[in-house]
Amino acid sequence: MKRAAVYGAALVLLVGLWVGLWTAAAQSKWEGAVSLLPLWAAILFGFGCATKLVWELLTFNNCPDEIAALERDIAEAKQDLKKRGYK
C-alpha cells in the first residue's frame, strides 16, 4: 500500500503542477504547449515502460541448477503417480 500512496501523491502533485501551469498560460502563446503536456507525459511513460520491459527480457537470467531440480521433481512425481496406478 505504501507504493500506491507514493504514486498517488506524485500524481496529485503533477496534476496540480499542470493545472497551475495551464491557468497561468491561459490566453498566451504557451497555452497549446501546456495543454499537450499530459499527452506527452503518457507517451513518455509508455516508452519508458516498453524500454524497461525490453531491457528485462534481454538481461533475463537462466538458472541451470533450478532446471535440474525441476526435472528431478517431475521425474519423482511421475514415479509417484505410477505407484498410485495413474497412467
C-alpha distances in whole Angstrom, upper triangle without the diagonal:
4,5,5,6,9,10,10,12,14,15,16,18,20,21,22,24,26,27,29,30,31,33,35,36,37,41,41,41,38,37,37,35,32,32,31,28,25,27,28,24,23,26,25,22,23,26,23,21,25,26,23,23,27,27,24,27,30,29,28,29,31,31,35,35,32,34,37,35,34,37,39,36,37,41,40,39,42,44,42,43,46,47,46,48,45,47
4,5,5,6,9,10,11,12,14,15,17,18,20,21,23,24,26,27,29,30,32,33,34,36,40,40,40,36,35,36,34,31,31,30,27,25,27,27,23,23,26,24,21,23,25,22,21,24,25,22,23,27,26,24,27,30,28,28,29,31,32,35,35,33,35,38,36,35,39,40,38,39,43,42,41,44,46,45,45,49,49,48,50,48,49
4,5,5,6,8,10,11,12,14,15,16,18,20,21,22,24,26,27,28,30,32,33,34,38,38,38,34,33,33,31,28,28,27,24,22,24,24,20,20,22,21,17,19,21,18,17,21,21,18,20,23,23,21,24,26,25,25,26,29,30,33,33,31,33,36,35,34,37,39,37,38,41,41,40,43,45,44,44,48,49,48,50,47,48
4,5,5,6,8,10,10,12,14,15,16,18,20,21,22,24,25,26,28,30,31,32,36,36,36,33,31,31,30,27,26,26,23,20,22,23,19,18,21,20,17,19,21,19,17,21,22,20,21,24,24,23,25,28,27,27,29,31,32,36,36,33,35,38,37,35,39,40,38,39,43,43,41,44,46,45,45,49,50,48,50,48,49
4,5,5,6,9,10,10,12,14,15,16,18,20,21,22,24,25,27,28,30,31,35,35,36,32,31,31,29,26,26,26,23,21,23,24,20,20,23,22,19,21,23,21,20,24,25,22,24,27,27,26,28,31,30,30,32,34,35,39,39,36,38,41,40,39,42,44,41,42,46,46,44,47,50,48,48,52,53,51,53,51,52
4,5,5,6,9,10,11,12,14,15,16,18,20,21,23,24,26,27,28,30,34,34,34,30,29,30,28,25,25,25,21,19,22,22,18,18,21,20,17,19,21,19,18,22,22,20,22,25,25,24,27,29,28,28,30,33,34,38,38,36,38,41,39,39,42,44,42,43,46,46,45,48,50,49,49,53,54,53,55,52,53
4,5,5,6,9,10,10,12,14,15,16,18,20,21,22,24,26,27,28,32,32,32,28,27,27,25,22,22,22,19,16,18,18,15,15,18,16,13,16,18,16,15,19,20,18,20,23,23,22,25,27,27,27,29,32,33,37,38,35,37,40,39,38,41,43,41,42,46,46,44,47,50,49,49,52,53,52,54,51,52
4,5,5,6,9,10,10,12,14,15,16,18,20,21,22,24,25,27,30,31,31,28,26,26,25,22,21,21,19,16,19,19,16,16,19,18,15,18,21,19,18,22,23,21,23,26,26,25,28,31,30,30,33,35,37,40,41,38,40,43,42,41,44,46,44,44,48,48,46,49,52,51,50,54,55,54,55,53,54
4,5,5,6,9,10,10,12,14,15,16,18,20,21,22,24,26,29,29,30,27,26,26,24,21,21,22,19,17,20,20,16,17,21,19,17,20,22,20,20,24,25,23,25,28,28,27,30,32,32,32,34,37,39,42,43,40,42,46,44,43,46,48,46,47,51,51,49,52,55,53,53,57,58,57,59,56,57
4,5,5,6,9,10,10,12,14,15,16,18,20,21,22,24,28,27,28,24,23,24,22,19,19,19,16,14,17,17,13,14,18,16,14,17,19,17,17,21,22,20,22,25,25,25,28,30,29,30,33,36,37,41,42,40,41,45,44,42,46,48,46,47,50,51,49,52,55,54,54,57,58,57,59,56,57
4,5,5,6,8,10,10,12,14,15,16,18,20,21,22,26,26,26,23,21,22,20,17,17,17,14,11,14,15,11,12,16,15,13,16,18,17,17,20,21,20,22,25,25,25,28,30,30,31,34,37,38,42,43,41,42,45,44,43,46,48,46,47,51,51,49,52,55,54,53,57,58,57,59,56,56
4,6,5,6,9,10,10,12,14,15,16,18,20,21,25,25,26,22,21,22,20,17,17,18,15,13,16,17,14,15,19,18,16,19,22,20,21,24,25,24,26,29,29,29,32,34,34,35,37,40,42,45,46,44,45,49,48,46,50,51,49,50,54,54,52,55,58,56,56,60,61,60,61,58,59
4,6,5,6,9,10,11,12,14,15,16,18,20,24,24,24,21,20,21,19,16,17,17,14,13,17,17,14,16,19,18,16,20,22,20,21,24,25,24,26,29,29,29,32,34,34,35,37,41,42,46,47,45,46,50,49,47,51,53,51,52,55,56,54,57,59,58,58,62,63,62,63,61,61
4,5,5,6,9,10,10,12,14,15,16,18,22,21,22,18,17,18,16,13,13,14,11,10,13,13,10,12,15,14,13,17,19,17,19,22,22,22,24,27,27,28,30,32,32,33,36,39,41,45,46,44,45,49,48,47,50,52,51,51,55,55,54,56,59,58,58,61,63,62,63,60,61
4,5,5,6,9,10,10,12,14,15,16,20,20,21,17,16,17,15,12,12,13,10,9,13,14,11,13,16,16,15,18,20,19,20,23,25,24,26,29,29,30,32,34,35,36,39,42,44,47,48,46,47,51,50,49,52,54,52,52,56,57,55,57,60,59,59,62,64,62,64,61,61
4,5,5,6,9,10,11,12,14,15,19,19,21,18,16,18,17,13,13,15,13,12,16,17,14,16,19,19,18,21,23,23,24,27,28,27,30,32,32,33,36,37,37,39,41,45,46,50,51,49,50,54,53,51,55,57,55,55,59,59,58,60,63,62,62,65,67,65,67,64,64
4,6,5,6,9,10,11,12,14,18,18,19,15,14,16,14,11,12,14,11,11,15,15,13,16,18,18,17,21,22,21,23,26,26,26,29,31,31,32,35,36,36,38,41,44,46,50,51,49,50,54,53,52,55,57,55,56,60,60,59,61,64,63,63,66,68,67,68,65,66
4,5,5,6,9,10,10,12,16,15,16,13,11,13,11,8,8,10,8,8,12,12,11,13,16,16,16,19,21,20,22,25,25,26,28,30,31,32,34,36,36,38,41,44,46,50,51,49,50,54,53,52,55,57,56,56,60,60,59,61,64,63,63,66,68,66,68,65,65
4,5,5,6,8,10,11,14,15,16,13,11,13,13,9,9,12,11,11,14,15,14,16,19,19,19,22,24,24,25,28,29,29,31,34,34,35,37,39,40,41,44,47,49,53,54,52,53,57,56,54,57,60,58,58,62,62,61,63,66,65,65,68,70,68,69,66,67
4,5,5,6,9,10,14,14,16,13,12,14,14,10,11,14,12,13,17,17,16,19,21,21,21,24,26,26,27,30,31,31,33,36,36,37,39,41,41,43,46,49,51,55,56,54,55,59,58,57,60,62,60,61,64,65,63,65,69,68,67,71,72,71,72,69,70
4,6,5,6,9,12,11,13,9,9,11,10,7,9,12,10,12,15,15,15,17,20,19,20,23,24,24,26,29,29,30,32,34,34,36,38,39,40,42,45,48,50,54,55,54,55,58,58,57,59,62,60,61,64,65,64,66,69,68,68,71,73,71,73,70,70
4,5,5,6,10,10,12,9,7,9,9,6,7,10,10,11,14,15,15,17,19,20,21,23,24,25,27,29,30,31,33,35,35,37,39,40,41,43,46,49,51,55,57,55,56,59,59,57,60,63,61,61,65,65,64,66,69,68,68,71,73,71,73,69,69
4,5,5,9,10,13,11,9,12,13,9,10,14,13,15,17,18,18,21,23,23,24,27,28,29,30,33,33,34,36,38,39,40,42,44,45,46,49,52,55,58,60,58,59,62,62,60,63,66,64,64,68,68,67,69,72,71,70,74,75,74,75,72,72
4,6,9,9,11,9,9,12,12,10,11,15,14,16,19,19,19,22,24,24,25,28,29,29,31,33,34,35,37,39,39,41,43,44,45,47,50,53,55,59,60,59,60,63,63,62,64,67,65,66,69,70,68,70,74,73,72,76,77,76,77,74,74
4,6,5,8,6,5,9,9,7,9,12,12,15,17,17,18,21,22,22,24,27,27,28,30,32,33,34,36,38,38,40,42,43,44,46,49,53,55,59,60,58,59,63,63,61,64,67,65,65,69,70,68,70,73,73,72,75,77,76,77,74,74
4,6,8,8,6,9,11,9,10,13,14,16,18,19,20,22,24,25,26,28,29,30,32,34,35,36,38,40,41,42,44,45,47,48,52,55,57,61,62,60,61,65,65,63,66,68,67,67,70,71,70,71,75,74,73,76,78,77,78,75,75
4,7,8,7,10,12,11,12,15,17,19,20,21,23,25,26,27,29,31,32,33,35,36,37,39,41,42,43,45,47,48,49,51,54,57,60,63,65,63,64,68,68,66,69,71,70,70,73,74,73,74,78,77,76,79,81,80,81,78,78
4,5,6,9,10,10,12,14,16,18,20,20,22,24,25,25,28,30,30,31,34,35,36,37,39,41,41,43,45,46,47,49,53,56,59,62,64,62,63,67,67,65,68,70,69,69,73,74,72,74,77,77,76,79,81,80,81,78,77
4,6,7,8,10,11,13,15,18,18,18,20,23,23,24,26,28,28,30,32,33,34,36,38,39,39,42,43,44,45,48,51,54,57,60,62,61,61,65,65,64,66,69,68,68,71,72,71,73,76,76,75,78,80,79,80,76,76
4,6,5,6,9,10,11,14,15,15,17,20,20,20,23,25,25,26,29,30,30,32,34,35,36,38,40,41,42,44,48,51,54,57,59,57,58,62,62,60,63,66,64,64,68,69,68,69,73,72,72,75,77,76,77,73,73
4,6,5,6,9,10,13,14,15,16,19,19,20,22,24,25,26,28,30,31,32,34,36,37,38,40,41,43,44,48,51,54,57,59,57,58,61,61,60,62,65,64,64,67,68,67,68,72,71,70,74,76,74,75,72,72
4,6,5,6,9,12,12,12,15,17,17,18,21,22,23,24,27,28,28,31,32,33,35,37,38,39,41,42,46,49,52,55,57,55,56,60,60,58,60,63,62,62,65,66,65,66,70,69,68,72,74,73,73,70,70
4,5,5,7,10,10,10,12,15,15,16,18,20,20,22,24,25,26,28,30,31,32,34,35,36,38,40,43,46,49,52,54,53,53,57,57,55,58,61,60,59,63,64,63,64,68,68,67,70,72,71,72,68,68
4,5,5,8,10,10,11,14,15,15,17,19,20,21,23,25,26,27,29,31,32,33,35,36,38,39,43,46,49,52,54,52,53,56,56,55,57,60,59,59,62,63,62,64,67,66,66,69,71,70,71,67,67
4,6,7,8,10,11,13,14,16,17,19,20,22,23,25,26,28,29,31,32,34,35,37,38,39,43,46,49,52,54,52,52,56,56,54,57,60,58,58,61,63,61,62,66,65,64,68,70,68,69,66,66
4,6,5,6,9,10,11,12,14,16,17,18,20,21,23,25,26,27,29,31,32,33,35,36,40,43,46,49,51,49,49,53,53,51,54,57,55,55,59,60,58,60,63,63,62,65,67,66,67,63,63
4,5,5,6,9,10,10,12,14,15,16,18,20,21,22,24,26,27,28,30,31,33,34,38,41,43,47,49,47,48,51,51,50,52,55,54,53,57,58,57,58,62,61,61,64,66,65,66,62,62
4,5,5,6,9,10,10,12,14,15,16,18,20,21,22,24,26,27,29,30,31,33,36,39,42,45,47,45,45,49,49,47,50,52,51,51,54,55,54,56,59,58,58,61,63,62,63,59,59
4,5,5,6,9,10,11,12,14,15,17,18,20,21,23,24,26,27,29,30,32,35,38,41,44,46,44,44,48,48,46,49,52,50,50,53,55,53,55,58,58,57,60,62,61,62,58,58
4,5,5,6,8,10,10,12,14,15,16,18,20,21,22,24,26,27,28,30,34,37,39,43,45,43,43,47,47,46,48,51,50,50,53,54,53,54,58,58,57,60,62,61,62,59,58
4,5,5,6,9,10,10,12,14,15,16,18,20,21,22,24,26,27,28,32,35,37,41,43,41,41,45,45,43,46,49,48,48,51,52,51,53,56,56,55,58,60,59,60,57,57
4,5,5,6,9,10,11,12,14,15,16,18,20,21,23,24,26,27,30,33,36,39,41,39,39,43,43,41,44,47,45,45,49,50,48,50,53,53,52,55,57,56,57,54,54
4,5,5,6,9,10,11,12,14,15,17,18,20,21,23,24,26,29,32,35,38,41,39,39,43,43,41,43,46,45,45,48,50,48,50,53,53,52,55,58,57,57,54,53
4,5,5,6,9,10,10,12,14,15,16,18,20,21,22,24,28,31,34,37,39,37,38,41,42,40,43,45,44,44,48,49,48,50,53,53,52,55,57,57,58,54,54
4,5,5,6,9,10,11,12,14,15,16,18,20,21,22,26,29,31,35,37,35,35,39,39,38,40,43,42,42,45,46,45,47,50,50,49,52,54,54,55,51,51
4,5,5,6,8,10,11,12,14,15,17,18,20,21,25,27,30,34,36,34,34,38,38,36,38,41,40,40,43,45,43,45,48,48,47,50,52,52,52,49,49
4,5,5,6,9,10,11,12,14,15,16,18,20,24,27,30,33,35,33,34,37,38,36,38,41,41,40,44,45,44,45,49,49,48,51,53,53,54,50,50
4,5,5,6,9,10,10,12,14,15,16,18,22,25,28,31,33,31,32,36,36,35,37,40,39,39,42,44,43,44,48,48,47,50,52,52,53,50,49
4,5,5,6,9,10,11,12,14,15,16,20,23,25,29,31,29,29,33,33,32,34,37,36,36,39,41,39,41,44,44,44,47,49,48,49,46,46
4,5,5,6,9,10,11,12,14,15,19,22,25,28,30,28,29,32,33,31,33,36,35,35,38,40,39,40,44,44,43,46,48,48,49,45,45
4,5,5,6,9,10,11,12,14,18,21,24,27,29,28,28,32,33,31,33,36,36,36,39,41,40,41,44,45,45,47,50,49,50,47,46
4,6,5,6,9,10,11,12,15,19,21,25,27,25,26,30,30,29,31,34,33,34,37,38,37,39,42,42,42,45,47,47,48,45,45
4,5,5,6,9,10,11,14,17,20,23,25,23,24,27,28,26,29,32,31,31,34,36,35,36,39,40,39,42,44,44,45,42,41
4,5,5,6,9,10,14,16,20,23,25,24,24,27,28,27,29,32,32,31,34,36,36,37,40,41,40,43,45,45,46,43,42
4,5,5,6,9,12,15,18,21,24,23,23,27,28,27,29,32,31,32,34,36,36,37,40,41,41,43,46,46,47,44,43
4,5,5,6,9,13,15,19,21,20,20,24,24,23,26,28,28,28,31,33,32,34,37,37,38,40,42,42,43,40,40
4,6,5,9,11,15,17,20,19,19,22,23,22,24,27,27,27,29,31,31,32,35,36,36,38,41,41,42,38,38
4,6,9,11,15,17,20,20,19,23,24,23,25,28,28,28,31,33,33,34,37,38,38,40,43,43,44,41,40
4,6,10,13,16,18,18,18,21,22,22,24,27,27,27,30,32,32,33,36,37,37,40,42,42,43,41,40
4,7,10,13,15,14,15,18,19,18,20,23,23,24,26,28,28,30,32,33,34,36,38,39,40,37,36
4,6,10,12,11,12,15,16,16,18,21,21,22,24,26,26,28,30,31,32,34,36,37,38,36,35
4,6,9,9,9,12,13,13,15,17,18,19,21,23,23,25,27,28,29,31,33,34,35,33,32
4,6,5,6,9,10,11,13,15,15,17,19,20,21,23,25,26,27,29,31,32,33,31,31
4,5,5,6,9,10,11,13,14,15,17,18,20,21,23,24,26,27,29,31,32,30,29
4,5,5,6,9,10,11,12,14,16,17,18,20,21,23,25,26,27,29,31,29,29
4,5,5,6,9,10,10,12,14,15,16,18,20,21,22,24,26,27,29,27,27
4,5,5,6,9,10,11,12,14,15,17,19,20,21,23,25,26,27,25,24
4,5,5,6,9,10,11,12,14,15,17,18,20,21,23,25,26,24,24
4,5,5,6,9,10,11,12,14,15,16,18,20,21,23,25,23,23
4,5,5,6,9,10,10,12,14,15,16,18,20,21,23,21,21
4,5,5,6,9,10,11,12,14,15,17,19,20,21,19,19
4,5,5,6,9,10,11,12,14,15,17,19,20,19,19
4,6,5,6,9,10,10,12,14,15,17,19,17,18
4,5,5,6,9,10,11,12,14,15,17,15,15
4,5,5,6,9,10,11,13,14,16,14,14
4,5,5,6,9,10,11,13,15,14,14
4,5,5,6,9,10,11,13,11,12
4,5,5,6,9,10,11,9,9
4,5,5,6,9,10,10,10
4,5,5,6,9,9,11
4,5,5,6,5,8
4,5,5,5,6
4,6,8,10
4,6,9
4,7
4
